[in-house]
Amino acid sequence: MAIKCLLSTIMGAKRLKMTEVAEGAGLARSTVFGLYHDKVTKVDYAVLDKLCSFLNCQPGDLLVYVPEKDSQS
């Protein structure tokens, strides 16, 4: 996938647990789990809003574009 979620990196830097983020941001633990493990295929703006508010960050801090390598190279 070309979009990578950096929630695990941010949580590690801030020494936060999934339960703390879920409760603090008002999200389901399964939502945080999916983002943490970069297993989601879509993210709702409301989820980004809650995470950014709780973590005091920007959406660009959570999501980055990583170009896929050309399979013909």
mmCIF file of the N, C-alpha and C atoms, coordinates in Angstrom:
data_MODEL
# 
_entry.id   MODEL 
# 
loop_
_atom_site.group_PDB 
_atom_site.id 
_atom_site.type_symbol 
_atom_site.label_atom_id 
_atom_site.label_alt_id 
_atom_site.label_comp_id 
_atom_site.label_asym_id 
_atom_site.label_entity_id 
_atom_site.label_seq_id 
_atom_site.pdbx_PDB_ins_code 
_atom_site.Cartn_x 
_atom_site.Cartn_y 
_atom_site.Cartn_z 
_atom_site.occupancy 
_atom_site.B_iso_or_equiv 
_atom_site.pdbx_formal_charge 
_atom_site.auth_seq_id 
_atom_site.auth_comp_id 
_atom_site.auth_asym_id 
_atom_site.auth_atom_id 
_atom_site.pdbx_PDB_model_num 
ATOM 1   N N  . MET A 1 1  ? 0.844   -1.180 0.000   1.00 0.00 ? 1  MET A N  1 
ATOM 2   C CA . MET A 1 1  ? 0.000   0.000  0.000   1.00 0.00 ? 1  MET A CA 1 
ATOM 3   C C  . MET A 1 1  ? 0.882   1.233  0.000   1.00 0.00 ? 1  MET A C  1 
ATOM 4   N N  . ALA A 1 2  ? 0.457   2.259  -0.692  1.00 0.00 ? 2  ALA A N  1 
ATOM 5   C CA . ALA A 1 2  ? 1.260   3.460  -0.862  1.00 0.00 ? 2  ALA A CA 1 
ATOM 6   C C  . ALA A 1 2  ? 1.132   4.440  0.307   1.00 0.00 ? 2  ALA A C  1 
ATOM 7   N N  . ILE A 1 3  ? 0.102   4.315  1.113   1.00 0.00 ? 3  ILE A N  1 
ATOM 8   C CA . ILE A 1 3  ? -0.064  5.181  2.277   1.00 0.00 ? 3  ILE A CA 1 
ATOM 9   C C  . ILE A 1 3  ? 0.294   4.382  3.526   1.00 0.00 ? 3  ILE A C  1 
ATOM 10  N N  . LYS A 1 4  ? 1.165   4.942  4.354   1.00 0.00 ? 4  LYS A N  1 
ATOM 11  C CA . LYS A 1 4  ? 1.599   4.249  5.569   1.00 0.00 ? 4  LYS A CA 1 
ATOM 12  C C  . LYS A 1 4  ? 1.164   5.059  6.779   1.00 0.00 ? 4  LYS A C  1 
ATOM 13  N N  . CYS A 1 5  ? 0.660   4.360  7.793   1.00 0.00 ? 5  CYS A N  1 
ATOM 14  C CA . CYS A 1 5  ? 0.238   4.992  9.038   1.00 0.00 ? 5  CYS A CA 1 
ATOM 15  C C  . CYS A 1 5  ? 1.384   4.917  10.041  1.00 0.00 ? 5  CYS A C  1 
ATOM 16  N N  . LEU A 1 6  ? 1.715   6.053  10.628  1.00 0.00 ? 6  LEU A N  1 
ATOM 17  C CA . LEU A 1 6  ? 2.826   6.148  11.580  1.00 0.00 ? 6  LEU A CA 1 
ATOM 18  C C  . LEU A 1 6  ? 2.358   6.240  13.027  1.00 0.00 ? 6  LEU A C  1 
ATOM 19  N N  . LEU A 1 7  ? 1.141   5.784  13.305  1.00 0.00 ? 7  LEU A N  1 
ATOM 20  C CA . LEU A 1 7  ? 0.621   5.860  14.663  1.00 0.00 ? 7  LEU A CA 1 
ATOM 21  C C  . LEU A 1 7  ? 1.520   5.119  15.646  1.00 0.00 ? 7  LEU A C  1 
ATOM 22  N N  . SER A 1 8  ? 2.013   3.960  15.261  1.00 0.00 ? 8  SER A N  1 
ATOM 23  C CA . SER A 1 8  ? 2.866   3.190  16.178  1.00 0.00 ? 8  SER A CA 1 
ATOM 24  C C  . SER A 1 8  ? 4.144   3.956  16.520  1.00 0.00 ? 8  SER A C  1 
ATOM 25  N N  . THR A 1 9  ? 4.701   4.657  15.551  1.00 0.00 ? 9  THR A N  1 
ATOM 26  C CA . THR A 1 9  ? 5.911   5.452  15.780  1.00 0.00 ? 9  THR A CA 1 
ATOM 27  C C  . THR A 1 9  ? 5.632   6.595  16.750  1.00 0.00 ? 9  THR A C  1 
ATOM 28  N N  . ILE A 1 10 ? 4.516   7.285  16.533  1.00 0.00 ? 10 ILE A N  1 
ATOM 29  C CA . ILE A 1 10 ? 4.149   8.406  17.402  1.00 0.00 ? 10 ILE A CA 1 
ATOM 30  C C  . ILE A 1 10 ? 3.853   7.915  18.811  1.00 0.00 ? 10 ILE A C  1 
ATOM 31  N N  . MET A 1 11 ? 3.114   6.816  18.902  1.00 0.00 ? 11 MET A N  1 
ATOM 32  C CA . MET A 1 11 ? 2.798   6.271  20.223  1.00 0.00 ? 11 MET A CA 1 
ATOM 33  C C  . MET A 1 11 ? 4.059   5.820  20.951  1.00 0.00 ? 11 MET A C  1 
ATOM 34  N N  . GLY A 1 12 ? 4.992   5.242  20.233  1.00 0.00 ? 12 GLY A N  1 
ATOM 35  C CA . GLY A 1 12 ? 6.240   4.818  20.843  1.00 0.00 ? 12 GLY A CA 1 
ATOM 36  C C  . GLY A 1 12 ? 7.041   5.995  21.367  1.00 0.00 ? 12 GLY A C  1 
ATOM 37  N N  . ALA A 1 13 ? 7.090   7.064  20.578  1.00 0.00 ? 13 ALA A N  1 
ATOM 38  C CA . ALA A 1 13 ? 7.834   8.257  20.991  1.00 0.00 ? 13 ALA A CA 1 
ATOM 39  C C  . ALA A 1 13 ? 7.214   8.890  22.234  1.00 0.00 ? 13 ALA A C  1 
ATOM 40  N N  . LYS A 1 14 ? 5.887   8.811  22.330  1.00 0.00 ? 14 LYS A N  1 
ATOM 41  C CA . LYS A 1 14 ? 5.187   9.402  23.473  1.00 0.00 ? 14 LYS A CA 1 
ATOM 42  C C  . LYS A 1 14 ? 4.948   8.390  24.595  1.00 0.00 ? 14 LYS A C  1 
ATOM 43  N N  . ARG A 1 15 ? 5.388   7.150  24.371  1.00 0.00 ? 15 ARG A N  1 
ATOM 44  C CA . ARG A 1 15 ? 5.227   6.059  25.339  1.00 0.00 ? 15 ARG A CA 1 
ATOM 45  C C  . ARG A 1 15 ? 3.760   5.878  25.751  1.00 0.00 ? 15 ARG A C  1 
ATOM 46  N N  . LEU A 1 16 ? 2.907   5.782  24.741  1.00 0.00 ? 16 LEU A N  1 
ATOM 47  C CA . LEU A 1 16 ? 1.478   5.593  24.964  1.00 0.00 ? 16 LEU A CA 1 
ATOM 48  C C  . LEU A 1 16 ? 1.071   4.175  24.603  1.00 0.00 ? 16 LEU A C  1 
ATOM 49  N N  . LYS A 1 17 ? 0.108   3.654  25.325  1.00 0.00 ? 17 LYS A N  1 
ATOM 50  C CA . LYS A 1 17 ? -0.449  2.333  25.041  1.00 0.00 ? 17 LYS A CA 1 
ATOM 51  C C  . LYS A 1 17 ? -1.724  2.502  24.226  1.00 0.00 ? 17 LYS A C  1 
ATOM 52  N N  . MET A 1 18 ? -2.113  1.447  23.530  1.00 0.00 ? 18 MET A N  1 
ATOM 53  C CA . MET A 1 18 ? -3.314  1.505  22.692  1.00 0.00 ? 18 MET A CA 1 
ATOM 54  C C  . MET A 1 18 ? -4.544  1.878  23.500  1.00 0.00 ? 18 MET A C  1 
ATOM 55  N N  . THR A 1 19 ? -4.679  1.320  24.683  1.00 0.00 ? 19 THR A N  1 
ATOM 56  C CA . THR A 1 19 ? -5.836  1.623  25.526  1.00 0.00 ? 19 THR A CA 1 
ATOM 57  C C  . THR A 1 19 ? -5.866  3.099  25.895  1.00 0.00 ? 19 THR A C  1 
ATOM 58  N N  . GLU A 1 20 ? -4.722  3.678  26.191  1.00 0.00 ? 20 GLU A N  1 
ATOM 59  C CA . GLU A 1 20 ? -4.655  5.103  26.542  1.00 0.00 ? 20 GLU A CA 1 
ATOM 60  C C  . GLU A 1 20 ? -5.089  5.979  25.368  1.00 0.00 ? 20 GLU A C  1 
ATOM 61  N N  . VAL A 1 21 ? -4.634  5.618  24.177  1.00 0.00 ? 21 VAL A N  1 
ATOM 62  C CA . VAL A 1 21 ? -4.993  6.389  22.987  1.00 0.00 ? 21 VAL A CA 1 
ATOM 63  C C  . VAL A 1 21 ? -6.480  6.222  22.682  1.00 0.00 ? 21 VAL A C  1 
ATOM 64  N N  . ALA A 1 22 ? -6.966  4.998  22.743  1.00 0.00 ? 22 ALA A N  1 
ATOM 65  C CA . ALA A 1 22 ? -8.384  4.746  22.459  1.00 0.00 ? 22 ALA A CA 1 
ATOM 66  C C  . ALA A 1 22 ? -9.281  5.527  23.420  1.00 0.00 ? 22 ALA A C  1 
ATOM 67  N N  . GLU A 1 23 ? -8.987  5.440  24.704  1.00 0.00 ? 23 GLU A N  1 
ATOM 68  C CA . GLU A 1 23 ? -9.810  6.142  25.696  1.00 0.00 ? 23 GLU A CA 1 
ATOM 69  C C  . GLU A 1 23 ? -9.636  7.654  25.594  1.00 0.00 ? 23 GLU A C  1 
ATOM 70  N N  . GLY A 1 24 ? -8.403  8.115  25.444  1.00 0.00 ? 24 GLY A N  1 
ATOM 71  C CA . GLY A 1 24 ? -8.137  9.548  25.381  1.00 0.00 ? 24 GLY A CA 1 
ATOM 72  C C  . GLY A 1 24 ? -8.708  10.217 24.147  1.00 0.00 ? 24 GLY A C  1 
ATOM 73  N N  . ALA A 1 25 ? -8.694  9.498  23.026  1.00 0.00 ? 25 ALA A N  1 
ATOM 74  C CA . ALA A 1 25 ? -9.205  10.057 21.776  1.00 0.00 ? 25 ALA A CA 1 
ATOM 75  C C  . ALA A 1 25 ? -10.690 9.763  21.581  1.00 0.00 ? 25 ALA A C  1 
ATOM 76  N N  . GLY A 1 26 ? -11.246 8.882  22.409  1.00 0.00 ? 26 GLY A N  1 
ATOM 77  C CA . GLY A 1 26 ? -12.655 8.526  22.255  1.00 0.00 ? 26 GLY A CA 1 
ATOM 78  C C  . GLY A 1 26 ? -12.904 7.626  21.063  1.00 0.00 ? 26 GLY A C  1 
ATOM 79  N N  . LEU A 1 27 ? -11.974 6.701  20.814  1.00 0.00 ? 27 LEU A N  1 
ATOM 80  C CA . LEU A 1 27 ? -12.087 5.778  19.688  1.00 0.00 ? 27 LEU A CA 1 
ATOM 81  C C  . LEU A 1 27 ? -12.188 4.344  20.198  1.00 0.00 ? 27 LEU A C  1 
ATOM 82  N N  . ALA A 1 28 ? -12.696 3.479  19.344  1.00 0.00 ? 28 ALA A N  1 
ATOM 83  C CA . ALA A 1 28 ? -12.728 2.059  19.683  1.00 0.00 ? 28 ALA A CA 1 
ATOM 84  C C  . ALA A 1 28 ? -11.305 1.516  19.677  1.00 0.00 ? 28 ALA A C  1 
ATOM 85  N N  . ARG A 1 29 ? -11.031 0.586  20.569  1.00 0.00 ? 29 ARG A N  1 
ATOM 86  C CA . ARG A 1 29 ? -9.693  0.000  20.627  1.00 0.00 ? 29 ARG A CA 1 
ATOM 87  C C  . ARG A 1 29 ? -9.346  -0.693 19.307  1.00 0.00 ? 29 ARG A C  1 
ATOM 88  N N  . SER A 1 30 ? -10.341 -1.272 18.653  1.00 0.00 ? 30 SER A N  1 
ATOM 89  C CA . SER A 1 30 ? -10.104 -1.947 17.374  1.00 0.00 ? 30 SER A CA 1 
ATOM 90  C C  . SER A 1 30 ? -9.667  -0.959 16.288  1.00 0.00 ? 30 SER A C  1 
ATOM 91  N N  . THR A 1 31 ? -10.166 0.258  16.355  1.00 0.00 ? 31 THR A N  1 
ATOM 92  C CA . THR A 1 31 ? -9.755  1.298  15.400  1.00 0.00 ? 31 THR A CA 1 
ATOM 93  C C  . THR A 1 31 ? -8.292  1.647  15.602  1.00 0.00 ? 31 THR A C  1 
ATOM 94  N N  . VAL A 1 32 ? -7.908  1.854  16.854  1.00 0.00 ? 32 VAL A N  1 
ATOM 95  C CA . VAL A 1 32 ? -6.512  2.177  17.174  1.00 0.00 ? 32 VAL A CA 1 
ATOM 96  C C  . VAL A 1 32 ? -5.618  0.996  16.807  1.00 0.00 ? 32 VAL A C  1 
ATOM 97  N N  . PHE A 1 33 ? -6.057  -0.220 17.097  1.00 0.00 ? 33 PHE A N  1 
ATOM 98  C CA . PHE A 1 33 ? -5.296  -1.427 16.788  1.00 0.00 ? 33 PHE A CA 1 
ATOM 99  C C  . PHE A 1 33 ? -5.015  -1.515 15.281  1.00 0.00 ? 33 PHE A C  1 
ATOM 100 N N  . GLY A 1 34 ? -6.044  -1.297 14.472  1.00 0.00 ? 34 GLY A N  1 
ATOM 101 C CA . GLY A 1 34 ? -5.889  -1.370 13.014  1.00 0.00 ? 34 GLY A CA 1 
ATOM 102 C C  . GLY A 1 34 ? -4.921  -0.327 12.479  1.00 0.00 ? 34 GLY A C  1 
ATOM 103 N N  . LEU A 1 35 ? -5.020  0.887  13.007  1.00 0.00 ? 35 LEU A N  1 
ATOM 104 C CA . LEU A 1 35 ? -4.104  1.945  12.579  1.00 0.00 ? 35 LEU A CA 1 
ATOM 105 C C  . LEU A 1 35 ? -2.685  1.682  13.077  1.00 0.00 ? 35 LEU A C  1 
ATOM 106 N N  . TYR A 1 36 ? -2.571  1.244  14.301  1.00 0.00 ? 36 TYR A N  1 
ATOM 107 C CA . TYR A 1 36 ? -1.264  0.959  14.902  1.00 0.00 ? 36 TYR A CA 1 
ATOM 108 C C  . TYR A 1 36 ? -0.500  -0.081 14.078  1.00 0.00 ? 36 TYR A C  1 
ATOM 109 N N  . HIS A 1 37 ? -1.216  -1.116 13.640  1.00 0.00 ? 37 HIS A N  1 
ATOM 110 C CA . HIS A 1 37 ? -0.592  -2.190 12.870  1.00 0.00 ? 37 HIS A CA 1 
ATOM 111 C C  . HIS A 1 37 ? -0.656  -1.946 11.362  1.00 0.00 ? 37 HIS A C  1 
ATOM 112 N N  . ASP A 1 38 ? -1.108  -0.757 10.966  1.00 0.00 ? 38 ASP A N  1 
ATOM 113 C CA . ASP A 1 38 ? -1.167  -0.345 9.556   1.00 0.00 ? 38 ASP A CA 1 
ATOM 114 C C  . ASP A 1 38 ? -1.958  -1.342 8.719   1.00 0.00 ? 38 ASP A C  1 
ATOM 115 N N  . LYS A 1 39 ? -3.121  -1.753 9.236   1.00 0.00 ? 39 LYS A N  1 
ATOM 116 C CA . LYS A 1 39 ? -3.950  -2.760 8.572   1.00 0.00 ? 39 LYS A CA 1 
ATOM 117 C C  . LYS A 1 39 ? -5.246  -2.189 7.999   1.00 0.00 ? 39 LYS A C  1 
ATOM 118 N N  . VAL A 1 40 ? -5.465  -0.887 8.107   1.00 0.00 ? 40 VAL A N  1 
ATOM 119 C CA . VAL A 1 40 ? -6.715  -0.306 7.628   1.00 0.00 ? 40 VAL A CA 1 
ATOM 120 C C  . VAL A 1 40 ? -6.601  0.067  6.155   1.00 0.00 ? 40 VAL A C  1 
ATOM 121 N N  . THR A 1 41 ? -7.737  0.092  5.474   1.00 0.00 ? 41 THR A N  1 
ATOM 122 C CA . THR A 1 41 ? -7.752  0.481  4.073   1.00 0.00 ? 41 THR A CA 1 
ATOM 123 C C  . THR A 1 41 ? -8.362  1.855  3.861   1.00 0.00 ? 41 THR A C  1 
ATOM 124 N N  . LYS A 1 42 ? -9.015  2.383  4.908   1.00 0.00 ? 42 LYS A N  1 
ATOM 125 C CA . LYS A 1 42 ? -9.558  3.738  4.837   1.00 0.00 ? 42 LYS A CA 1 
ATOM 126 C C  . LYS A 1 42 ? -9.650  4.308  6.242   1.00 0.00 ? 42 LYS A C  1 
ATOM 127 N N  . VAL A 1 43 ? -9.593  5.640  6.319   1.00 0.00 ? 43 VAL A N  1 
ATOM 128 C CA . VAL A 1 43 ? -9.661  6.324  7.606   1.00 0.00 ? 43 VAL A CA 1 
ATOM 129 C C  . VAL A 1 43 ? -10.652 7.478  7.484   1.00 0.00 ? 43 VAL A C  1 
ATOM 130 N N  . ASP A 1 44 ? -11.580 7.534  8.400   1.00 0.00 ? 44 ASP A N  1 
ATOM 131 C CA . ASP A 1 44 ? -12.578 8.585  8.433   1.00 0.00 ? 44 ASP A CA 1 
ATOM 132 C C  . ASP A 1 44 ? -11.964 9.886  8.950   1.00 0.00 ? 44 ASP A C  1 
ATOM 133 N N  . TYR A 1 45 ? -12.396 11.020 8.427   1.00 0.00 ? 45 TYR A N  1 
ATOM 134 C CA . TYR A 1 45 ? -11.901 12.318 8.891   1.00 0.00 ? 45 TYR A CA 1 
ATOM 135 C C  . TYR A 1 45 ? -12.126 12.503 10.389  1.00 0.00 ? 45 TYR A C  1 
ATOM 136 N N  . ALA A 1 46 ? -13.227 11.981 10.899  1.00 0.00 ? 46 ALA A N  1 
ATOM 137 C CA . ALA A 1 46 ? -13.526 12.115 12.332  1.00 0.00 ? 46 ALA A CA 1 
ATOM 138 C C  . ALA A 1 46 ? -12.474 11.384 13.173  1.00 0.00 ? 46 ALA A C  1 
ATOM 139 N N  . VAL A 1 47 ? -12.008 10.243 12.689  1.00 0.00 ? 47 VAL A N  1 
ATOM 140 C CA . VAL A 1 47 ? -10.967 9.486  13.391  1.00 0.00 ? 47 VAL A CA 1 
ATOM 141 C C  . VAL A 1 47 ? -9.666  10.279 13.382  1.00 0.00 ? 47 VAL A C  1 
ATOM 142 N N  . LEU A 1 48 ? -9.302  10.818 12.218  1.00 0.00 ? 48 LEU A N  1 
ATOM 143 C CA . LEU A 1 48 ? -8.096  11.650 12.139  1.00 0.00 ? 48 LEU A CA 1 
ATOM 144 C C  . LEU A 1 48 ? -8.196  12.855 13.061  1.00 0.00 ? 48 LEU A C  1 
ATOM 145 N N  . ASP A 1 49 ? -9.363  13.479 13.093  1.00 0.00 ? 49 ASP A N  1 
ATOM 146 C CA . ASP A 1 49 ? -9.584  14.642 13.952  1.00 0.00 ? 49 ASP A CA 1 
ATOM 147 C C  . ASP A 1 49 ? -9.351  14.283 15.418  1.00 0.00 ? 49 ASP A C  1 
ATOM 148 N N  . LYS A 1 50 ? -9.916  13.176 15.858  1.00 0.00 ? 50 LYS A N  1 
ATOM 149 C CA . LYS A 1 50 ? -9.775  12.767 17.256  1.00 0.00 ? 50 LYS A CA 1 
ATOM 150 C C  . LYS A 1 50 ? -8.332  12.412 17.597  1.00 0.00 ? 50 LYS A C  1 
ATOM 151 N N  . LEU A 1 51 ? -7.668  11.696 16.697  1.00 0.00 ? 51 LEU A N  1 
ATOM 152 C CA . LEU A 1 51 ? -6.272  11.330 16.944  1.00 0.00 ? 51 LEU A CA 1 
ATOM 153 C C  . LEU A 1 51 ? -5.365  12.557 16.968  1.00 0.00 ? 51 LEU A C  1 
ATOM 154 N N  . CYS A 1 52 ? -5.549  13.450 16.006  1.00 0.00 ? 52 CYS A N  1 
ATOM 155 C CA . CYS A 1 52 ? -4.717  14.653 15.953  1.00 0.00 ? 52 CYS A CA 1 
ATOM 156 C C  . CYS A 1 52 ? -4.932  15.525 17.180  1.00 0.00 ? 52 CYS A C  1 
ATOM 157 N N  . SER A 1 53 ? -6.162  15.626 17.615  1.00 0.00 ? 53 SER A N  1 
ATOM 158 C CA . SER A 1 53 ? -6.463  16.412 18.810  1.00 0.00 ? 53 SER A CA 1 
ATOM 159 C C  . SER A 1 53 ? -5.806  15.799 20.040  1.00 0.00 ? 53 SER A C  1 
ATOM 160 N N  . PHE A 1 54 ? -5.944  14.489 20.207  1.00 0.00 ? 54 PHE A N  1 
ATOM 161 C CA . PHE A 1 54 ? -5.381  13.816 21.373  1.00 0.00 ? 54 PHE A CA 1 
ATOM 162 C C  . PHE A 1 54 ? -3.850  13.815 21.354  1.00 0.00 ? 54 PHE A C  1 
ATOM 163 N N  . LEU A 1 55 ? -3.263  13.555 20.186  1.00 0.00 ? 55 LEU A N  1 
ATOM 164 C CA . LEU A 1 55 ? -1.810  13.443 20.078  1.00 0.00 ? 55 LEU A CA 1 
ATOM 165 C C  . LEU A 1 55 ? -1.117  14.787 19.815  1.00 0.00 ? 55 LEU A C  1 
ATOM 166 N N  . ASN A 1 56 ? -1.928  15.835 19.599  1.00 0.00 ? 56 ASN A N  1 
ATOM 167 C CA . ASN A 1 56 ? -1.400  17.163 19.298  1.00 0.00 ? 56 ASN A CA 1 
ATOM 168 C C  . ASN A 1 56 ? -0.472  17.107 18.073  1.00 0.00 ? 56 ASN A C  1 
ATOM 169 N N  . CYS A 1 57 ? -1.028  16.594 16.973  1.00 0.00 ? 57 CYS A N  1 
ATOM 170 C CA . CYS A 1 57 ? -0.247  16.459 15.742  1.00 0.00 ? 57 CYS A CA 1 
ATOM 171 C C  . CYS A 1 57 ? -1.117  16.825 14.540  1.00 0.00 ? 57 CYS A C  1 
ATOM 172 N N  . GLN A 1 58 ? -0.538  16.766 13.373  1.00 0.00 ? 58 GLN A N  1 
ATOM 173 C CA . GLN A 1 58 ? -1.229  17.036 12.120  1.00 0.00 ? 58 GLN A CA 1 
ATOM 174 C C  . GLN A 1 58 ? -1.489  15.712 11.392  1.00 0.00 ? 58 GLN A C  1 
ATOM 175 N N  . PRO A 1 59 ? -2.493  15.667 10.492  1.00 0.00 ? 59 PRO A N  1 
ATOM 176 C CA . PRO A 1 59 ? -2.745  14.435 9.736   1.00 0.00 ? 59 PRO A CA 1 
ATOM 177 C C  . PRO A 1 59 ? -1.507  13.944 8.988   1.00 0.00 ? 59 PRO A C  1 
ATOM 178 N N  . GLY A 1 60 ? -0.691  14.862 8.507   1.00 0.00 ? 60 GLY A N  1 
ATOM 179 C CA . GLY A 1 60 ? 0.533   14.492 7.808   1.00 0.00 ? 60 GLY A CA 1 
ATOM 180 C C  . GLY A 1 60 ? 1.572   13.833 8.698   1.00 0.00 ? 60 GLY A C  1 
ATOM 181 N N  . ASP A 1 61 ? 1.421   14.002 10.006  1.00 0.00 ? 61 ASP A N  1 
ATOM 182 C CA . ASP A 1 61 ? 2.305   13.310 10.943  1.00 0.00 ? 61 ASP A CA 1 
ATOM 183 C C  . ASP A 1 61 ? 1.890   11.847 11.092  1.00 0.00 ? 61 ASP A C  1 
ATOM 184 N N  . LEU A 1 62 ? 0.619   11.577 10.870  1.00 0.00 ? 62 LEU A N  1 
ATOM 185 C CA . LEU A 1 62 ? 0.078   10.219 11.028  1.00 0.00 ? 62 LEU A CA 1 
ATOM 186 C C  . LEU A 1 62 ? 0.143   9.398  9.741   1.00 0.00 ? 62 LEU A C  1 
ATOM 187 N N  . LEU A 1 63 ? -0.042  10.054 8.618   1.00 0.00 ? 63 LEU A N  1 
ATOM 188 C CA . LEU A 1 63 ? -0.104  9.356  7.336   1.00 0.00 ? 63 LEU A CA 1 
ATOM 189 C C  . LEU A 1 63 ? 0.942   9.904  6.380   1.00 0.00 ? 63 LEU A C  1 
ATOM 190 N N  . VAL A 1 64 ? 1.689   9.015  5.745   1.00 0.00 ? 64 VAL A N  1 
ATOM 191 C CA . VAL A 1 64 ? 2.687   9.424  4.760   1.00 0.00 ? 64 VAL A CA 1 
ATOM 192 C C  . VAL A 1 64 ? 2.527   8.601  3.494   1.00 0.00 ? 64 VAL A C  1 
ATOM 193 N N  . TYR A 1 65 ? 2.882   9.205  2.389   1.00 0.00 ? 65 TYR A N  1 
ATOM 194 C CA . TYR A 1 65 ? 2.863   8.516  1.095   1.00 0.00 ? 65 TYR A CA 1 
ATOM 195 C C  . TYR A 1 65 ? 4.218   7.868  0.846   1.00 0.00 ? 65 TYR A C  1 
ATOM 196 N N  . VAL A 1 66 ? 4.198   6.567  0.603   1.00 0.00 ? 66 VAL A N  1 
ATOM 197 C CA . VAL A 1 66 ? 5.430   5.835  0.293   1.00 0.00 ? 66 VAL A CA 1 
ATOM 198 C C  . VAL A 1 66 ? 5.227   5.207  -1.073  1.00 0.00 ? 66 VAL A C  1 
ATOM 199 N N  . PRO A 1 67 ? 5.925   5.729  -2.084  1.00 0.00 ? 67 PRO A N  1 
ATOM 200 C CA . PRO A 1 67 ? 5.744   5.173  -3.440  1.00 0.00 ? 67 PRO A CA 1 
ATOM 201 C C  . PRO A 1 67 ? 6.110   3.685  -3.479  1.00 0.00 ? 67 PRO A C  1 
ATOM 202 N N  . GLU A 1 68 ? 5.293   2.928  -4.187  1.00 0.00 ? 68 GLU A N  1 
ATOM 203 C CA . GLU A 1 68 ? 5.581   1.514  -4.357  1.00 0.00 ? 68 GLU A CA 1 
ATOM 204 C C  . GLU A 1 68 ? 6.685   1.359  -5.379  1.00 0.00 ? 68 GLU A C  1 
ATOM 205 N N  . LYS A 1 69 ? 7.545   0.377  -5.152  1.00 0.00 ? 69 LYS A N  1 
ATOM 206 C CA . LYS A 1 69 ? 8.636   0.142  -6.084  1.00 0.00 ? 69 LYS A CA 1 
ATOM 207 C C  . LYS A 1 69 ? 8.097   -0.424 -7.375  1.00 0.00 ? 69 LYS A C  1 
ATOM 208 N N  . ASP A 1 70 ? 8.682   0.007  -8.468  1.00 0.00 ? 70 ASP A N  1 
ATOM 209 C CA . ASP A 1 70 ? 8.290   -0.476 -9.789  1.00 0.00 ? 70 ASP A CA 1 
ATOM 210 C C  . ASP A 1 70 ? 8.658   -1.947 -9.916  1.00 0.00 ? 70 ASP A C  1 
ATOM 211 N N  . SER A 1 71 ? 7.685   -2.771 -10.195 1.00 0.00 ? 71 SER A N  1 
ATOM 212 C CA . SER A 1 71 ? 7.906   -4.222 -10.249 1.00 0.00 ? 71 SER A CA 1 
ATOM 213 C C  . SER A 1 71 ? 8.736   -4.624 -11.473 1.00 0.00 ? 71 SER A C  1 
ATOM 214 N N  . GLN A 1 72 ? 8.898   -3.734 -12.453 1.00 0.00 ? 72 GLN A N  1 
ATOM 215 C CA . GLN A 1 72 ? 9.663   -4.064 -13.661 1.00 0.00 ? 72 GLN A CA 1 
ATOM 216 C C  . GLN A 1 72 ? 11.131  -3.682 -13.535 1.00 0.00 ? 72 GLN A C  1 
ATOM 217 N N  . SER A 1 73 ? 11.549  -3.090 -12.422 1.00 0.00 ? 73 SER A N  1 
ATOM 218 C CA . SER A 1 73 ? 12.939  -2.660 -12.264 1.00 0.00 ? 73 SER A CA 1 
ATOM 219 C C  . SER A 1 73 ? 13.853  -3.825 -12.034 1.00 0.00 ? 73 SER A C  1 
# 
